[in-house]
């Protein structure tokens, strides 16, 4: 075949049919692989390849063979970086995510397996450097609440020993009605006066560190809620619990 020759659609079709059912020998596959090694497609060629493959559905057997072909292969650091950049910012549609979910339903590929100590250390380093955005943290909190309700059948988190009594007294003294365990941006509020936009937080011992000062987690939670609701926040120490 002369380099640069452009075949008509009809000729391409005939060539395709003539190859149908034929298989390359291992030797031929190696030769083809070596011949293509280092060759880089132009952006135009990439678009053409993408267009021709669009809408083609691979059979289960085909997918299985592709999976088997990748077993034992180790990608170079450069290839990993390229793959990472290629997927960066890609957002799957709801339909796509649903398909992935259905395809993986019931699968437990890691069941009974354990990570090696080296893998554990690598995972630890990766997660230490990784920082979730505020939006991601909110989604994670809301997902956890959904899981508690739908799977564990738990509608509210644990309530402090003296919380109910303290909030009851606040209602009587101020002649107000408090919403208990009000859910907002993935958090539960002990008591929320919706009319006056006031949050009442009963602080038990777990809200404080060893120095009896508020934990960073408590402060971050408080700031996030105030920012979202634009509310007044009232901290109330549970004197009985904190003094223990």
N, C-alpha and C positions, 0 to 999 in steps of 0.2 A: 504494500500500500504506500503510495507516494505521500510524503509529509505535506500537510496543508490541504489535502484533498477534502472537499466538502461533499458528503453524500446526500442524496435526496432522501426524503422521508420514506419513500417506497423502498429504496436500496437498504436503508437502515433496518427496515422491517424484515426484509428478506434475509439480511445478515443475522438478525436476531433469531429468526425462526430456524436458520441453518445450525445455530449453536444450541438450540433447545434440547435439553436432556443430556448433552455432552458434559463430561467432567474433565477438568485438567488433572494431569498426574502431579504427584508431589514435586517432582523435578521441575515441571513447567511452572508450578505455583511459586517455587523458589526463584526461578529465573525472572518471572513477572515482578515479584517483590523487589528483587535486586535492581531491576531496570527502572522501577518507579521510585526507588529510594532517593530521597533528597529533592524530588520534584515538588514544586509549589504551584498550586493552581492560582490563576488570576481571580480577582473578585468576580469578574464576569462569568468565568467557568464555574465558580462556586455557586453563583446564583442559578446558572443553568442546571447544575446537578441537583440543587435543592428543589427547583421547579419540577424536574422529571420524577423526583421521589415523593413529591407532595401527594398525599391521599393514598399512597400505597400502604397496605396493611400486611405486616409480616405474619406468617403462620406461627403457631406455637412451637412447632418443630424448628423453624428458622430461628426464632428468638432463643430457643434452647441451645442451638448450635453456636450462635453468636456468644452466648454466655460461657459455653464450654471453651470457646476459642480464646477467651480472655483470661482463663484460669492460669495462674502462675506468672502472668506478665507483670512486670514492675515498671511503672512509668517514671521517667526521669523528672528531676525537680523542675526543669524547664517546661516539660509537657504538662505537669500538674498545674503550674502557674497559668499556662495558656488555657487549660480547661476551666480553671477557676475564673479567669477574666471573661471567658466566653459565656459563663452562666451568671456573671455578676449583673444584678439588676433585673434578671428575668423573673417575671411574675406570672405564675400559672393561673389560668382561668379557673373558676369554680367547677366547671365541668371536668377540666383536666385533673384537678385535685380529687374530685369525687371518684374518677376512674382509677387513680392511683390508690385511693383508699380501698375501693372494692377489690382491686387486684391483690392487695396485701392482706385483705381480711382473713383472719384465722392463721396466717403464717407466723411462725415463731422460729426464724432461722437460727437464733442465738441460744435457744433453749438448751440447757445442759452444758453450754460452753463457758469458758472463762478467759478473760484477757490475761496475757502474760504481764509480768511486772514491768517490762520495757514499754508495752503498749499503754499500761496504766499511767506510767510517768509521762508519756507523750500526750495522752488525753488530758492529764492534769495541767500540763504546761499550756496547752491550747486553750483550755477553759479559763485559766488564770488571766490570760492576756485578753480574752474575749469580754467585751462589755456590751450589754444589751441596751438598746435605746429605751427611753421612758415609755414610748408607745408599745414596744415589745414586752416590757415588764407588765404593763397594764393588761395586754392580751393574755399573758401567761396567768395573771391573777384571776381574770375573768373566766378563763378556761378551767382553772382549778375549782372555782365556785360551781361552774356548770357540771363538772365531774362529780363534785360532792353531792349535788342535788339529784342528778340523773342516775349515777351508778351507786353511790353510797347511801342515797336517800337521806342526806343530812341537809336541812334547809338553812340552818344557822350555825355559826361556830360555837365553841364552848363559851359559856357566860360566867363571869366572875362570881365568886361566892356571895358578895355583898352588893353586886351591881344592881339587881332588881330593886332592892330596898332603897338604895341611894337615889336611883332615878325616880322611884315612886315619891320620895320626899321632895325632890326638885319640882315635880309636877304639882304637888299640893301647895308648896311654898310660893310658886310663881304663877299658879293657875294656868298651866299650859298643858298641852298634850305632846308627848314625845314619841316619835317613831323609833321602835327598838330594832337594833341590828339592821339598820337601813343600809342597803348596798349601793355603793357609788365607786366608779372607776376601779372595780376589783377589790374594794375594801369594805369592811362592815363597820358602821358607826354604832357605838353603844346606845346613844340617845340623840335624836335629831329633832329640833324644833323647826319644822318646815316653815311655819308662819313667819317667825322672826329670823330665820336662817342662822340658827345657833346650834353648834355641835357640842355635846357634853360627852367627854371621854373619861371613863373611870379607869384610873391607872393602877393596876395591880403590880406585884413585884417584878414580873417579866418585862415591864416597861422601863426598868432601871438597870444600870450596870452595877459593878461592885462598889463604885464610889457614890452610889445613890443619886446619880445624875441620869437624865433621860438618854436612852440608847440612840444611836444614829438612825436605826430603823424606825424608831418612834418619831423622831424629828422629820425624817424624809416623808413618812406617811402623812404626818400632820401638814407639812408644807404642800404636798401634792393635793390633798383634799381642800385646803384653804384656797389654793390657786384655782381649783376646778369649781367649787361652790361659791367662792368669794364670800365666805361665811365668817362668823365670829366663832372662835374656838375656846372652849373652857375646859382646862385640865383639872380633874378632881382626883386627888390622891386617896386611894383606899387605905386609910391610916392603919387599919387592923392588919391588912395583908403586907403592906410595905414595912411595918415595924418588926415583922418576923425575922 
